Each structure stands twice: as structure tokens, then as C-alpha cells.
Amino acid sequence: MEEKEKAALSEDGNRPESVMFVHNVLDEYGLDPFEFRVYAHVVRRTGGKTQGEFFASLNKTAEICQISVRKIQYALKFLCEAGFLIQDKRQGRTDVYKLSPAKAWANKEDLTAIRERVTGVKRAEKAKGRKKNTDKSLSDEALSQVTALDAAKQDLLIEVENAISPQKPHSNLITLVLNTPNQNVEDALVVLKSQKGKVSNPSGLLTKAIKDSWKLKLEQ
């Protein structure tokens, strides 16, 4: 634990009544949950000062923020392009990030366009893909789970559908995705994308890759 964090605890070691303040300017600026979480982590690591530095590894950041490495990468890239962070690339070492002053932030109305450029997914396409996923002929069990999904899992299903296209995701694959940690599915998608155009049954390869990812995790 860092010294400044130790100082925030009372003498008997109990947590303080309040540990965080979020300015309304940031709270209402339009960051999505992943961007906001990563930005909050960088603020903590830099002490909220523009001269502070953040240089933790992507894996460590993902572990602390409870977000996949891919989402961390997207969030950091967005935050840099939107002017929230300044990135100092270091050859062979972890990149360093610094906070930008609020006056350097991109305009709120430009954030959606920046996000779409970073992720390569337009909001309209995402909404359309999400609706297509929930409209498919699924088993009753899978359908009941789809309707209760959080946004991250819905986005993941859209990625799965795009990755195996022109095949359609069958109920067994969807149920597997729903009951597998997002990181495992994302790792499996990387395997599938590396073989894009080389396999005749992408749905089968993705299913195997997800199961293998689970097996590897259990063996570790």
C-alpha cells in the first residue's frame, strides 16, 4: 500500500468515511463506464497531478480495474485521443501516461466520434448488432440470459457474431459465451481472428478455443 493511502486510514486501520470525490464536470462529461474506470485509476496512480506518471502494465491495470486487457487498451487510446491523457511511448518498456488539464479535453459532442474511431464500431452498428443477437432463435435458457445481459456481454456477443460470419451463432455457442468469463472469450476470439479465412467452420474453432482457454485456466 502506498504511503499516501496508508495516511488516508485512521489510526485503528479502519477505512475512512469517504475516499473519493468526483467533480461534476467529469461525472457529466460523457465517458463510458470503462473509460471512466480507467481514468479514475490513472488519477489515483498520478495523485491527480499533471506532473504525476502512470506506467503500470496492461495486465496489472486490467486486474485492478476488473476489465479485460482489450478494454483497457481501448480506454487508454480513447483517453489519449480525447485529450484526457498524454502518452509517452517508450521502446521496450511500459508506456507512461500523464493527466492533461481539463482545458485540453475534447468537446463533449466529439467524444462519440472519437470513440467510434478508436474501437472501429459505430453506435448505430452496435445497437443493430445487439438487436440481431437478441432476436435469434435461441433455446429458452439462452434467451432468458441474453435479455438480462450487461452491456459488456452484449458487445461480446456482437463480436462473436461478426467473427464467425457468415455462420450464425447456434444456441450452444451463445450459452457457452454467456457462461464463460469475458476475458476467456476475448482470448478465443484472438485465436479465431488469427485464422480468419483459413477455416471452414469458424463457429467450431471458436467453441474449441473457448473451451481450451477454460481448460488452460483451470490447469494454471
Residue pairs with C-beta under 8 A, 6 or more apart in sequence:
4 47
8 16
8 19
9 15
9 16
10 16
20 40
22 40
25 102
26 36
26 39
26 102
29 105
29 108
29 111
30 108
30 111
30 112
31 39
31 111
32 115
33 151
34 67
34 71
34 74
34 75
35 75
35 78
35 79
37 65
37 67
37 75
38 61
38 65
38 67
38 72
38 75
38 76
38 79
39 75
39 79
39 84
39 85
41 54
41 61
41 64
41 65
42 54
42 79
42 85
42 97
42 99
43 99
45 52
45 54
45 56
46 52
46 53
46 54
46 97
46 98
46 99
48 99
49 99
50 98
50 99
50 100
50 101
51 98
52 98
52 99
53 96
53 97
53 98
54 96
54 97
54 98
55 94
55 95
55 96
55 97
56 64
56 94
57 94
58 69
58 72
58 73
59 69
61 72
62 68
62 69
62 71
62 72
62 183
65 72
67 75
68 182
68 183
68 186
69 183
69 186
70 186
71 152
74 118
74 119
76 85
76 87
76 97
77 118
78 114
78 115
78 118
78 119
79 85
80 86
80 87
80 97
81 106
81 114
81 117
81 118
82 105
82 106
82 110
82 111
82 114
83 100
83 104
83 105
83 106
84 99
84 100
84 105
85 97
85 98
85 99
85 100
86 97
86 98
86 99
86 100
87 95
87 96
87 97
88 95
88 96
88 97
88 98
89 95
90 96
106 114
112 123
116 122
116 123
126 155
126 158
129 158
129 161
129 162
130 154
130 155
130 157
130 158
132 161
133 146
133 154
133 157
133 158
133 161
133 169
133 174
134 146
134 147
136 168
136 169
136 174
137 171
138 146
138 171
138 174
139 171
139 175
141 175
142 171
142 174
142 175
142 178
145 175
145 178
146 154
146 157
146 174
146 178
149 157
149 178
152 182
153 177
153 178
153 182
156 177
156 182
156 185
156 186
157 169
157 174
157 177
159 189
160 169
160 173
160 174
160 177
160 185
160 189
160 206
161 168
161 169
163 189
163 192
163 193
163 202
163 206
164 173
164 192
164 202
164 203
164 206
167 201
167 202
167 203
169 177
169 203
170 203
172 207
173 203
173 206
173 207
176 207
176 210
176 211
177 185
177 210
180 210
180 213
180 214
184 210
184 213
184 214
184 217
185 210
185 213
187 209
187 213
188 206
188 209
188 210
188 212
188 213
189 206
189 209
191 205
191 206
191 209
192 199
192 202
192 205
192 206
192 209
195 202
195 205
196 202
199 205
